[in-house]
Amino acid sequence: MTEKQYEKLVQNMSPKSPIWKNCLKAFLIGGLICTLGQALINLYSYLGLEQKQASTVASMTLVALSALFTGLSLYDNLAKHAGAGTLVPITGFANAVSSAAVEFKTEGFILGVGAKMFTIAGPVIVYGVSASVVYGLIYWITTLF
């Protein structure tokens, strides 16, 4: 069998991916999560918080809900249908941290939850902090002149 024949066989045998359907689901669910975030900002603003504070509290609420839904095994079921729609918003980051903690809770709080919680999120946090320090130094140096 030649390489081209093998490639054609693989294409014929592989299941077809419903890419447009998956994209639509990701768009809708991601949009609903963002709409929920905006609704929370509006609610917190209505309750008397300033815009910046309301945005911060709304983000914290979305992270807390994501962690709760991950612990209750609801977030993974949503992610099966929504795909990237649940991974892109801030809730996906909270899910990454929470799911690792839940998965290793049987190994104890220190060696299980504590050690494994930042397996996925750790590099993101380290990069974010390091980049902000570098950018802050560059900004500070450029303002001196």
Secondary structure, 3 states (H helix, E strand, C coil): CCHHHHHHHHHHHCCCCCHHHHHHHHHHHHHHHHHHHHHHHHHHHHCCCCHHHHHHHHHHHHHHHHHHHHHCCCHHHHHHHHCHHHHCCHHHHHHHHHHHHHHCHHHCHHHHHHHHCCCCHHHHHHHHHHHHHHHHHHHHHHHHC
